[in-house]
């Protein structure tokens, strides 16, 4: 069966919903195709325990001038600011100073070193050169590398020393959505035609229009907006006919897709200090997790979320849930004491193994730069556009970057579909 519409949007993550919302509100006919049986993509809120636990996107980054924060205010979704304070443990007393002062200085020096080389360096290699023969800085570097891997979703060995941090930060504190990120997703999708459980297999684009083949039907449209995650584009799960232009193919090959997973531990009661949002593990041993976030300050729930990134996350994805939880509990019992009881509920994410994500979010490896994000954002043709966090140079790897990219692609399509 062939369906006809103005625009097909592939993916019901935040970029796809933003694009569809913009097109719909302008009077266009739009169909959203989503392979999963839920909305949100890499936004995934688990409500099975009676309170929202974010298995994907966790924060709204920067309360001021962030379009996601503006949507939350418009729709009266409850938020709470966070300054990411650390839970006060004797073993982690110097963590704030190391992360806020010592390590940022080392990062700046590593970036400067890379710019003085003939070629770009992996950030990890640049840092190793700087601290060679300086054992006093090793603890700061180890702790900083753990923190950086959680922020970037990959190890420093996979990051460009020159360009890893060229994206922009929005001002203001980060926010947590007390009503859950999915409340925002549901509100954004209200009134849209979203077809769940339809994985797209092929996109054929011509000067006259596009043909989109899914597992359920074929769609004929004037234009299409593809919001597949970078990891899915890298895997080649969707066939483009003709293939994407060379500039987009080069960008897809050069950009990196990191893995950031969570081990969610729900306890019968809190067994850690109520003050503070993050539990650091500054002297991490092999097999231990680098850090945890507490949901106690904002939700009042006895939940610790363990963060796993890079090579360790890839190893976790090959383990079963029991082994992943055991890693987390070994870490916590060393930090909080051997008497810490077992959790009553657990959840383990595997974004790298998810066929509709193939990772958490994008980053710049050595040899890549912000121009690769720009290359993905260039219209494939007037009738075919890419969107998603990996297409936004100013705000990659963020929910607001994905949202803005979807709106940008929709405005471009509207020039074609509604030329007046």
NULUMKOL-724042 format. One record per residue (C-alpha): residue in three letters; x, y, z. Coordinates in nm, 3 decimals. Example, Ala and Ser with C-alpha at 12.3 -4.5 7.8 and 13.67 -1.06 7.14 Angstrom:
2
("ALA"; (1.230; -0.450; 0.780))
("SER"; (1.367; -0.106; 0.714))
# end
This chain:
420
("UNK"; (0.000; 0.000; 0.000))
("UNK"; (0.125; 0.349; -0.089))
("UNK"; (0.037; 0.652; 0.125))
("UNK"; (0.067; 1.011; 0.003))
("UNK"; (0.160; 1.308; 0.222))
("UNK"; (0.350; 1.635; 0.207))
("UNK"; (0.640; 1.527; 0.429))
("UNK"; (0.762; 1.208; 0.589))
("UNK"; (0.965; 1.247; 0.908))
("UNK"; (1.175; 0.943; 0.997))
("UNK"; (1.218; 0.906; 1.372))
("UNK"; (1.003; 1.019; 1.667))
("UNK"; (1.288; 1.137; 1.885))
("UNK"; (1.306; 1.502; 1.983))
("UNK"; (1.443; 1.611; 1.642))
("UNK"; (1.171; 1.429; 1.450))
("UNK"; (0.893; 1.554; 1.676))
("UNK"; (1.024; 1.910; 1.656))
("UNK"; (1.026; 1.890; 1.276))
("UNK"; (0.679; 1.738; 1.260))
("UNK"; (0.539; 1.989; 1.510))
("UNK"; (0.672; 2.278; 1.303))
("UNK"; (0.532; 2.137; 0.979))
("UNK"; (0.196; 2.048; 1.132))
("UNK"; (0.151; 2.389; 1.293))
("UNK"; (0.223; 2.552; 0.956))
("UNK"; (-0.060; 2.354; 0.800))
("UNK"; (0.145; 2.084; 0.630))
("UNK"; (0.046; 1.718; 0.607))
("UNK"; (0.315; 1.516; 0.784))
("UNK"; (0.357; 1.152; 0.886))
("UNK"; (0.617; 1.045; 1.144))
("UNK"; (0.754; 0.690; 1.115))
("UNK"; (0.909; 0.543; 1.429))
("UNK"; (1.067; 0.197; 1.451))
("UNK"; (1.017; 0.170; 1.826))
("UNK"; (0.684; 0.114; 1.995))
("UNK"; (0.725; 0.434; 2.195))
("UNK"; (0.803; 0.801; 2.138))
("UNK"; (1.121; 0.981; 2.240))
("UNK"; (1.411; 0.794; 2.084))
("UNK"; (1.707; 0.846; 2.316))
("UNK"; (1.471; 1.014; 2.561))
("UNK"; (1.326; 0.724; 2.759))
("UNK"; (1.151; 0.766; 3.093))
("UNK"; (1.073; 0.456; 3.298))
("UNK"; (0.762; 0.500; 3.517))
("UNK"; (0.722; 0.140; 3.631))
("UNK"; (0.822; 0.227; 3.990))
("UNK"; (0.573; 0.508; 4.035))
("UNK"; (0.820; 0.790; 3.975))
("UNK"; (1.010; 0.891; 3.660))
("UNK"; (1.356; 0.743; 3.608))
("UNK"; (1.542; 0.866; 3.302))
("UNK"; (1.707; 0.582; 3.112))
("UNK"; (1.825; 0.818; 2.837))
("UNK"; (1.857; 1.197; 2.838))
("UNK"; (1.889; 1.315; 3.197))
("UNK"; (1.907; 1.696; 3.217))
("UNK"; (1.807; 2.015; 3.041))
("UNK"; (2.149; 2.173; 2.998))
("UNK"; (2.143; 2.546; 3.074))
("UNK"; (1.820; 2.697; 3.201))
("UNK"; (1.860; 3.027; 3.019))
("UNK"; (1.792; 3.056; 2.644))
("UNK"; (1.740; 2.680; 2.618))
("UNK"; (1.438; 2.603; 2.396))
("UNK"; (1.367; 2.284; 2.592))
("UNK"; (1.351; 2.483; 2.917))
("UNK"; (1.120; 2.729; 2.739))
("UNK"; (0.889; 2.445; 2.635))
("UNK"; (0.883; 2.313; 2.992))
("UNK"; (0.780; 2.658; 3.118))
("UNK"; (0.516; 2.702; 2.846))
("UNK"; (0.359; 2.365; 2.926))
("UNK"; (0.399; 2.412; 3.303))
("UNK"; (0.614; 2.106; 3.351))
("UNK"; (0.785; 2.107; 3.688))
("UNK"; (1.163; 2.145; 3.687))
("UNK"; (1.431; 2.186; 3.953))
("UNK"; (1.775; 2.346; 3.913))
("UNK"; (2.088; 2.147; 3.985))
("UNK"; (2.441; 2.263; 4.048))
("UNK"; (2.571; 1.904; 4.048))
("UNK"; (2.711; 1.912; 4.405))
("UNK"; (2.903; 1.605; 4.516))
("UNK"; (2.793; 1.388; 4.806))
("UNK"; (3.038; 1.457; 5.086))
("UNK"; (3.247; 1.146; 5.145))
("UNK"; (3.593; 1.152; 5.305))
("UNK"; (3.735; 0.960; 5.010))
("UNK"; (3.615; 1.228; 4.766))
("UNK"; (3.686; 1.548; 4.957))
("UNK"; (3.919; 1.689; 4.692))
("UNK"; (3.706; 1.596; 4.390))
("UNK"; (3.553; 1.943; 4.331))
("UNK"; (3.892; 2.117; 4.330))
("UNK"; (4.047; 1.860; 4.097))
("UNK"; (3.760; 1.874; 3.849))
("UNK"; (3.700; 2.249; 3.863))
("UNK"; (4.060; 2.372; 3.871))
("UNK"; (4.342; 2.123; 3.809))
("UNK"; (4.195; 1.915; 3.527))
("UNK"; (4.053; 2.205; 3.319))
("UNK"; (4.403; 2.357; 3.316))
("UNK"; (4.545; 2.029; 3.188))
("UNK"; (4.278; 2.012; 2.917))
("UNK"; (4.363; 2.362; 2.798))
("UNK"; (4.732; 2.273; 2.784))
("UNK"; (4.655; 1.951; 2.593))
("UNK"; (4.453; 2.147; 2.338))
("UNK"; (4.736; 2.397; 2.295))
("UNK"; (4.985; 2.113; 2.252))
("UNK"; (4.771; 1.957; 1.978))
("UNK"; (4.752; 2.284; 1.785))
("UNK"; (5.133; 2.297; 1.777))
("UNK"; (5.154; 1.956; 1.611))
("UNK"; (5.138; 1.891; 1.238))
("UNK"; (4.831; 1.675; 1.289))
("UNK"; (4.555; 1.648; 1.542))
("UNK"; (4.612; 1.421; 1.842))
("UNK"; (4.377; 1.205; 2.045))
("UNK"; (4.310; 1.395; 2.366))
("UNK"; (4.426; 1.102; 2.576))
("UNK"; (4.764; 1.100; 2.400))
("UNK"; (4.809; 1.474; 2.448))
("UNK"; (4.735; 1.442; 2.820))
("UNK"; (4.978; 1.153; 2.856))
("UNK"; (5.254; 1.363; 2.702))
("UNK"; (5.185; 1.643; 2.948))
("UNK"; (5.190; 1.433; 3.263))
("UNK"; (5.477; 1.205; 3.166))
("UNK"; (5.722; 1.220; 3.453))
("UNK"; (5.476; 1.411; 3.676))
("UNK"; (5.331; 1.150; 3.912))
("UNK"; (5.176; 1.422; 4.128))
("UNK"; (4.924; 1.491; 3.852))
("UNK"; (4.825; 1.131; 3.783))
("UNK"; (4.532; 1.125; 4.030))
("UNK"; (4.390; 1.444; 3.883))
("UNK"; (4.422; 1.302; 3.534))
("UNK"; (4.261; 0.969; 3.624))
("UNK"; (3.968; 1.138; 3.793))
("UNK"; (3.936; 1.393; 3.514))
("UNK"; (3.939; 1.126; 3.244))
("UNK"; (3.660; 0.939; 3.422))
("UNK"; (3.456; 1.259; 3.445))
("UNK"; (3.527; 1.347; 3.082))
("UNK"; (3.419; 1.004; 2.958))
("UNK"; (3.084; 1.044; 3.135))
("UNK"; (3.031; 1.390; 2.985))
("UNK"; (3.138; 1.296; 2.633))
("UNK"; (3.013; 0.936; 2.623))
("UNK"; (3.352; 0.809; 2.513))
("UNK"; (3.713; 0.779; 2.629))
("UNK"; (3.969; 1.055; 2.582))
("UNK"; (4.159; 0.827; 2.343))
("UNK"; (3.863; 0.869; 2.104))
("UNK"; (3.841; 1.250; 2.125))
("UNK"; (4.010; 1.519; 1.920))
("UNK"; (4.253; 1.717; 2.134))
("UNK"; (4.194; 2.020; 1.913))
("UNK"; (3.818; 2.016; 1.874))
("UNK"; (3.658; 1.801; 2.145))
("UNK"; (3.499; 2.100; 2.325))
("UNK"; (3.406; 2.342; 2.047))
("UNK"; (3.033; 2.320; 2.115))
("UNK"; (2.872; 2.601; 2.313))
("UNK"; (2.728; 2.589; 2.664))
("UNK"; (2.405; 2.769; 2.746))
("UNK"; (2.403; 2.988; 3.057))
("UNK"; (2.224; 2.903; 3.378))
("UNK"; (2.198; 2.591; 3.591))
("UNK"; (2.103; 2.256; 3.446))
("UNK"; (1.749; 2.143; 3.516))
("UNK"; (1.587; 1.811; 3.597))
("UNK"; (1.232; 1.747; 3.480))
("UNK"; (1.042; 1.642; 3.789))
("UNK"; (0.751; 1.534; 3.569))
("UNK"; (0.984; 1.324; 3.352))
("UNK"; (1.130; 1.396; 3.010))
("UNK"; (0.854; 1.188; 2.853))
("UNK"; (0.595; 1.444; 2.965))
("UNK"; (0.763; 1.696; 2.736))
("UNK"; (0.782; 1.441; 2.454))
("UNK"; (0.412; 1.355; 2.483))
("UNK"; (0.315; 1.721; 2.480))
("UNK"; (0.530; 1.790; 2.174))
("UNK"; (0.371; 1.497; 1.989))
("UNK"; (0.012; 1.593; 2.068))
("UNK"; (-0.203; 1.589; 1.755))
("UNK"; (0.071; 1.453; 1.528))
("UNK"; (0.029; 1.145; 1.309))
("UNK"; (0.296; 0.912; 1.444))
("UNK"; (0.311; 0.552; 1.328))
("UNK"; (0.494; 0.339; 1.581))
("UNK"; (0.655; 0.006; 1.504))
("UNK"; (0.741; 0.107; 1.146))
("UNK"; (1.111; 0.072; 1.077))
("UNK"; (1.224; 0.246; 0.759))
("UNK"; (1.426; 0.031; 0.521))
("UNK"; (1.486; 0.257; 0.221))
("UNK"; (1.464; 0.623; 0.122))
("UNK"; (1.463; 0.698; -0.251))
("UNK"; (1.500; 1.064; -0.342))
("UNK"; (1.450; 1.225; -0.680))
("UNK"; (1.407; 1.582; -0.807))
("UNK"; (1.030; 1.523; -0.801))
("UNK"; (0.993; 1.382; -0.451))
("UNK"; (1.077; 1.094; -0.217))
("UNK"; (0.967; 0.734; -0.173))
("UNK"; (1.004; 0.593; 0.180))
("UNK"; (0.970; 0.219; 0.232))
("UNK"; (0.901; 0.092; 0.582))
("UNK"; (0.831; -0.252; 0.722))
("UNK"; (0.458; -0.176; 0.688))
("UNK"; (0.401; 0.042; 0.382))
("UNK"; (0.542; 0.278; 0.119))
("UNK"; (0.507; 0.656; 0.144))
("UNK"; (0.517; 0.904; -0.142))
("UNK"; (0.594; 1.261; -0.032))
("UNK"; (0.720; 1.592; -0.157))
("UNK"; (1.001; 1.583; 0.102))
("UNK"; (1.150; 1.377; 0.384))
("UNK"; (1.337; 1.466; 0.702))
("UNK"; (1.562; 1.188; 0.832))
("UNK"; (1.641; 1.208; 1.204))
("UNK"; (1.818; 0.874; 1.242))
("UNK"; (2.093; 0.878; 1.508))
("UNK"; (2.451; 0.898; 1.382))
("UNK"; (2.511; 0.540; 1.499))
("UNK"; (2.229; 0.414; 1.277))
("UNK"; (2.363; 0.611; 0.980))
("UNK"; (2.706; 0.459; 1.042))
("UNK"; (2.558; 0.109; 1.054))
("UNK"; (2.389; 0.161; 0.716))
("UNK"; (2.061; 0.023; 0.848))
("UNK"; (1.862; 0.241; 0.608))
("UNK"; (1.941; 0.237; 0.236))
("UNK"; (1.947; 0.566; 0.045))
("UNK"; (1.881; 0.560; -0.329))
("UNK"; (2.089; 0.718; -0.469))
("UNK"; (2.349; 0.707; -0.187))
("UNK"; (2.398; 1.016; 0.024))
("UNK"; (2.638; 1.272; -0.128))
("UNK"; (3.010; 1.234; -0.057))
("UNK"; (3.015; 1.527; 0.189))
("UNK"; (2.759; 1.358; 0.414))
("UNK"; (2.924; 1.017; 0.382))
("UNK"; (3.261; 1.162; 0.482))
("UNK"; (3.106; 1.336; 0.784))
("UNK"; (2.928; 1.017; 0.895))
("UNK"; (3.257; 0.826; 0.871))
("UNK"; (3.461; 1.093; 1.054))
("UNK"; (3.226; 1.167; 1.342))
("UNK"; (3.220; 0.935; 1.642))
("UNK"; (2.925; 0.785; 1.827))
("UNK"; (2.984; 0.728; 2.197))
("UNK"; (2.821; 0.487; 2.441))
("UNK"; (2.687; 0.604; 2.776))
("UNK"; (2.485; 0.358; 2.980))
("UNK"; (2.316; 0.354; 3.318))
("UNK"; (2.280; 0.101; 3.596))
("UNK"; (1.972; 0.209; 3.791))
("UNK"; (1.959; 0.084; 4.152))
("UNK"; (1.643; 0.130; 4.358))
("UNK"; (1.680; 0.071; 4.732))
("UNK"; (1.419; 0.016; 5.002))
("UNK"; (1.556; 0.321; 5.182))
("UNK"; (1.843; 0.567; 5.131))
("UNK"; (2.175; 0.451; 5.273))
("UNK"; (2.380; 0.753; 5.169))
("UNK"; (2.382; 1.124; 5.265))
("UNK"; (2.073; 1.309; 5.146))
("UNK"; (2.269; 1.621; 5.054))
("UNK"; (2.446; 1.619; 4.720))
("UNK"; (2.355; 1.483; 4.380))
("UNK"; (2.665; 1.294; 4.269))
("UNK"; (2.877; 1.024; 4.424))
("UNK"; (3.231; 1.022; 4.287))
("UNK"; (3.477; 0.733; 4.287))
("UNK"; (3.811; 0.915; 4.269))
("UNK"; (4.023; 0.603; 4.320))
("UNK"; (3.835; 0.377; 4.082))
("UNK"; (3.960; 0.021; 4.065))
("UNK"; (3.931; -0.209; 3.762))
("UNK"; (3.572; -0.314; 3.708))
("UNK"; (3.427; -0.035; 3.923))
("UNK"; (3.197; 0.245; 3.807))
("UNK"; (3.327; 0.601; 3.795))
("UNK"; (3.029; 0.769; 3.956))
("UNK"; (2.662; 0.775; 4.049))
("UNK"; (2.380; 1.027; 4.056))
("UNK"; (2.129; 1.034; 4.339))
("UNK"; (1.761; 1.095; 4.271))
("UNK"; (1.700; 1.161; 4.639))
("UNK"; (1.739; 1.543; 4.638))
("UNK"; (1.482; 1.607; 4.364))
("UNK"; (1.245; 1.310; 4.360))
("UNK"; (1.279; 1.194; 4.718))
("UNK"; (1.335; 0.846; 4.579))
("UNK"; (1.610; 0.612; 4.714))
("UNK"; (1.768; 0.564; 4.372))
("UNK"; (2.129; 0.573; 4.260))
("UNK"; (2.207; 0.584; 3.889))
("UNK"; (2.546; 0.442; 3.799))
("UNK"; (2.713; 0.587; 3.491))
("UNK"; (2.920; 0.377; 3.252))
("UNK"; (3.090; 0.516; 2.942))
("UNK"; (3.331; 0.434; 2.664))
("UNK"; (3.513; 0.101; 2.666))
("UNK"; (3.363; 0.010; 3.003))
("UNK"; (3.012; 0.064; 2.867))
("UNK"; (3.090; -0.154; 2.568))
("UNK"; (3.207; -0.427; 2.806))
("UNK"; (2.893; -0.387; 3.018))
("UNK"; (2.675; -0.432; 2.711))
("UNK"; (2.825; -0.778; 2.667))
("UNK"; (2.740; -0.870; 3.027))
("UNK"; (2.403; -0.970; 3.165))
("UNK"; (2.206; -0.752; 3.406))
("UNK"; (2.320; -0.943; 3.714))
("UNK"; (2.685; -0.885; 3.629))
("UNK"; (2.629; -0.515; 3.556))
("UNK"; (2.451; -0.469; 3.889))
("UNK"; (2.732; -0.660; 4.065))
("UNK"; (2.987; -0.413; 3.920))
("UNK"; (2.785; -0.125; 4.057))
("UNK"; (2.731; -0.280; 4.399))
("UNK"; (3.101; -0.366; 4.442))
("UNK"; (3.176; 0.000; 4.381))
("UNK"; (2.911; 0.127; 4.620))
("UNK"; (3.002; -0.112; 4.900))
("UNK"; (3.361; 0.009; 4.889))
("UNK"; (3.245; 0.371; 4.896))
("UNK"; (2.950; 0.345; 5.135))
("UNK"; (3.037; 0.039; 5.340))
("UNK"; (3.005; -0.341; 5.312))
("UNK"; (2.668; -0.338; 5.487))
("UNK"; (2.490; -0.166; 5.198))
("UNK"; (2.181; -0.381; 5.124))
("UNK"; (2.097; -0.517; 4.782))
("UNK"; (1.871; -0.303; 4.565))
("UNK"; (1.506; -0.401; 4.539))
("UNK"; (1.475; -0.307; 4.170))
("UNK"; (1.731; -0.254; 3.893))
("UNK"; (1.745; -0.143; 3.532))
("UNK"; (2.041; -0.160; 3.292))
("UNK"; (2.057; 0.029; 2.963))
("UNK"; (2.243; -0.078; 2.650))
("UNK"; (2.229; 0.211; 2.405))
("UNK"; (2.521; 0.082; 2.201))
("UNK"; (2.339; -0.244; 2.129))
("UNK"; (2.007; -0.077; 2.059))
("UNK"; (1.951; -0.121; 1.682))
("UNK"; (1.763; 0.209; 1.664))
("UNK"; (2.032; 0.413; 1.844))
("UNK"; (2.371; 0.239; 1.811))
("UNK"; (2.510; 0.467; 2.081))
("UNK"; (2.427; 0.760; 2.303))
("UNK"; (2.542; 1.072; 2.118))
("UNK"; (2.807; 1.205; 1.885))
("UNK"; (3.160; 1.334; 1.947))
("UNK"; (3.461; 1.456; 1.750))
("UNK"; (3.748; 1.205; 1.721))
("UNK"; (4.100; 1.310; 1.623))
("UNK"; (4.090; 1.435; 1.266))
("UNK"; (3.727; 1.545; 1.281))
("UNK"; (3.603; 1.898; 1.348))
("UNK"; (3.286; 2.103; 1.371))
("UNK"; (3.270; 2.130; 0.994))
("UNK"; (3.162; 1.766; 0.990))
("UNK"; (2.849; 1.858; 1.187))
("UNK"; (2.786; 2.134; 0.933))
("UNK"; (2.830; 1.890; 0.645))
("UNK"; (2.556; 1.664; 0.783))
("UNK"; (2.326; 1.965; 0.815))
("UNK"; (2.357; 2.065; 0.449))
("UNK"; (2.038; 1.964; 0.263))
("UNK"; (2.094; 1.643; 0.071))
("UNK"; (1.856; 1.792; -0.185))
("UNK"; (1.566; 2.036; -0.162))
("UNK"; (1.352; 1.730; -0.091))
("UNK"; (1.573; 1.540; 0.155))
("UNK"; (1.714; 1.673; 0.482))
("UNK"; (1.901; 1.526; 0.780))
("UNK"; (1.840; 1.637; 1.139))
("UNK"; (1.944; 1.529; 1.488))
("UNK"; (2.202; 1.623; 1.746))
("UNK"; (2.490; 1.521; 1.516))
("UNK"; (2.379; 1.784; 1.263))
("UNK"; (2.398; 2.083; 1.498))
("UNK"; (2.744; 2.236; 1.525))
("UNK"; (2.669; 2.476; 1.811))
("UNK"; (2.488; 2.227; 2.036))
("UNK"; (2.576; 1.868; 1.937))
("UNK"; (2.514; 1.579; 2.175))
("UNK"; (2.224; 1.762; 2.342))
("UNK"; (1.845; 1.746; 2.343))
("UNK"; (1.820; 2.115; 2.259))
("UNK"; (2.061; 2.073; 1.967))
("UNK"; (1.845; 1.793; 1.829))
("UNK"; (1.529; 2.000; 1.878))
("UNK"; (1.674; 2.303; 1.700))
("UNK"; (1.798; 2.087; 1.412))
("UNK"; (1.450; 1.945; 1.359))
("UNK"; (1.295; 2.290; 1.346))
("UNK"; (1.566; 2.407; 1.104))
("UNK"; (1.500; 2.117; 0.867))
("UNK"; (1.125; 2.178; 0.884))
("UNK"; (1.164; 2.544; 0.792))
("UNK"; (1.368; 2.441; 0.488))
("UNK"; (1.100; 2.195; 0.381))
("UNK"; (0.829; 2.459; 0.422))
("UNK"; (0.999; 2.671; 0.157))
("UNK"; (0.939; 2.382; -0.085))
("UNK"; (0.601; 2.254; 0.032))
("UNK"; (0.456; 2.602; 0.099))
("UNK"; (0.666; 2.824; -0.132))
("UNK"; (0.470; 3.143; -0.052))
# end
